Amino acid sequence: MKEVLAFYPILIDGTITTIILTVLSAILALGISFVVGLSRISKFKIVRVLAIIYLEFFRGSSALVQMFFIYFVLPMWGIYFDALTAGVIAIGCNLGAYGSEVVRGGVLAVGKEQHEASLALNYSPYKRYRYVIIPQAIPVMIPTFGNLLIELLKLTSVASLITISDLTFMAHIIRVQTALTLEPFLVILVIYFIIASILVKIVDIIAKKFSKGRNIMVAGEN
Amino acid sequence: MYWSWEVAFDVLPQLGKGVIVTIQATIVASILAYVLGLGIAILKMSKSKLLRVVLYWVTEFIRRTPILVQLYVVFYVLPDYGIFFEAFTCGVLVLGIHFSTYTAEVFRAGIDNVPKGQWEAAKSLNYNQYQTWKNVILPQAIPPMIPPLANYLITMFKETPLLAAITVVELFRAADQYSNSHYKYLEPMTLVGVFFLIVSIPSAIIAMKLEKRFKQRKI
């Protein structure tokens, strides 16, 4: 164990890379979730169809395949990404597809009378969603988004296969250098667990904050 | 770089072999996940608080850490302790155990949904534990669980490419091997993606239909 902990500088580097990868892809995934999720309930059929194609494409093919496609195949067409960017795009697009279902579900969970009330107030579609629908949908979405965030963190370990030097990658380096097997992987398992537990806690706090003073039950909170 | 049918047809036989391994891995891992998941769910309802707390943290640990790292642990660490498994066995074991923590939640929710009166009725009929589970609880609990369990089957199927990282030559690794030896990346990887789409989209639709049907039956 001592030999492994002697490698703490690269463990810290790996942790930072994992966190950067998680944060960047979470931001991308969140953006995609809202764009695709709201497109699913658009008035225009073409927008809805495009959203479904996106959803089924990224949910239906495996994340690892998407990552390899972006990193190894796209360069053949002259589209180059460095490893980190390719990882962020693949993870963000993949989780964004799952997230779009959460957004759609959340918006549909808001009562019909709320839609009608905002129509009666002559709100524009933008105002309707910005001030009436989405604020009420968010508390419903947060617990599921929390689960997806953990899935996203776990998916970042796959990015080590396209040469991103995240925690999993660093564990391999330590394994090769020290010829130890159990310890390096055990250490990073614990680090992943700690990061995930912190994320769970943060999501809990956000969920409480958003449900405060609202008469809405927080779905899935237990 | 343009699509070449020649390469596509050349790689197909290798991919075919990979497909078989992928499907085998999915089936074995899912059976393991279902059986273990049911076991965990039943143990989680145990009267012993210590057992429940330990189980909670063990399953949370498995759920909150990446499958890939768990694969490495089993693949690299077990041989050090004199336990030699084939890569395929390691992969299936890890996938099954990882997803058993998810299916356990499905089983638990399903069992919780059986009204309390049913337990009491079984008791009043003087059924023992085994009879209660087999004749009263499970037959009522299982049908609503089928759609979420089917969804996890699809999820596991999509996670099988990770087994490539521990040298299992399933579909993804078969494609990767071809790419590396022939310097053709487009066709193999595209075919793999298309295969996953062809399988998972119809199965997702079937799962959705199942969900609708079981919802109607409940009402």
Interface residues (C-beta under 8 A of the other chain):
Chain A: E56 F57 R59 G60 S61 S62 A63 L64 V65 Q66 F68 F69 F72 V73 M76 W77 I150 L153 K154 L155 T156 S157 V158 S160 L161 T168 A171 H172 R175 T181 L182 F185 L186 I188 L189 Y192 F193 A196 S197 V200
Chain B: M1 F61 R63 R64 T65 P66 I67 L68 V69 Q70 Y72 V73 Y76 V77 D80 K158 E159 T160 P161 L162 A164 A165 F172 D176 S179 Y185 L186 M189 T190 V192 G193 V194 F196 L197 S200 I201 A204
